[in-house]
Amino acid sequence: MERSVTPLVLDVDGTFLKTDMLLEAFWRGLGRAPLATLACLRHIRHPARLKAALARVAPLRTDLLPVNPEVAALALASHSEGREVVLASASDVTQVARLAEDYGFSDRIFASDGEVNLKGEAKAQALVQEMGERGFDYVGNSTTDIAVWHHAENALVVGRVRGTAALAANGQSVIYLPGGWSWGALARALRAHQWVKNLLLLLPMIASHRFDVTTLVQVLWGIAAFSAAASAIYIVNDLLDLEADRLHPTKNRRPFASGAVPIGVGMATFVVLVAIALAVAATLNLAFLTVVVLYMLTSLAYSLRLKRMRWVDIATLAALYTMRVVAGAAAGQVEASIYMLIFIFPVFLTLGCVKRLTELTLATTDERLPGRGYGRPDRGDLLNVAGLGVVTALLVFFRYSVSEQGHALYPDTWLLWLAMVPMGWWLIRMVRLGWRGKQDYDPIVFALRDKLGLGILMLVLSLMFWAAGIWSQWFGV
């Protein structure tokens, strides 16, 4: 049938979609089949083969990919009016065909086929050969699309693209559509609110009663390095969890999952943050640098594999929190008591169970959580492990209170025993709130915002300071 209306041709990556399917496939593959995905990189000098290889290793849920609302509205309106909407992309043909089917667009598609990388001039020639000079309107978002716009009847530009002013100067019809990303969205991807977790680096300094300025400054620099390292890992974790986040009721609004920040920007930011973390750590001391590197490697292992393994994920979370305490000792060059490390591990193990309990309580089905190894039937087991963590932590604390080291730092042992009451209250309260789904998805962040919980923790700390004689030393009481 003869087409009487000029087709609307859409670029895909960054235009119709607010993401890039090549990078989507890379990160999905890295999370599902890392070795096979890395093997695909042997084609890096042949983009079309690389795209085809990644498309085979990591097929995408194209129906979940975030779309540019203005471009999508234009496309769907044109389609409903009977105008042919054609996708033309440098992404692999299998992905583009699936996307066109998802939205009911024309089955006449233009895409890379494993041999030809359909980008820039190659795309322009293919479209002109099929539709003729000025025989289509084209929507794009990058400088490589200028070669196509030169042959289009109307050039529709998404976001700010250098060189498009020359098109208008030459008499080309140019229409601008909203697009791009913001620094504010990138800042959200860093999850700066999670940096409060790094206050755990202060624990060794407090526990050893080292309150001098030099130690504090060193630990604060350590917190800065850990914050940069943590944000870098959060970015990687979000990129590996794109599909799972899009299926989540709240995580689907995260910057990368929603397409608010391009994946490429996230990858560049990751490199910068890692450089900052390592540079700051290296200026402190070798021990702290070693802990930072170990933390980042463990976090990457967690993101790639361990978080999908039942019980292993919770143990790894506890280990990562414990590493922050070890890092604080290394940064401030203070001794980390073995009792303190044995005590805090079951505490963090309990909080890891609380995190999963919260997620499962708020889940709407009994199916396993996306990207995790737990379903609602596991709540009972998680509650038992959390209870075991509470009991273990309190027993270790009691054993410390009667140890030689405990007596040396806290002469009034009975006050440490008294501190165990609010300590147990706080832990049990956290478990109960998680069981009832009345927590944040991150118990550490919740704890640092929970006024009653903070009051309980301040009571514990006050009793410990009293037992150590610090109040009388500072205030003479």
Beta strands, then each sheet from edge to edge (+ up, - down):
strand 1: 8-10
strand 2: 85-92
strand 3: 110-112
strand 4: 137-140
strand 5: 154-158
strand 6: 173-177
sheet 1: 3+ 2+ 1+ 4+ 5+ 6+
end
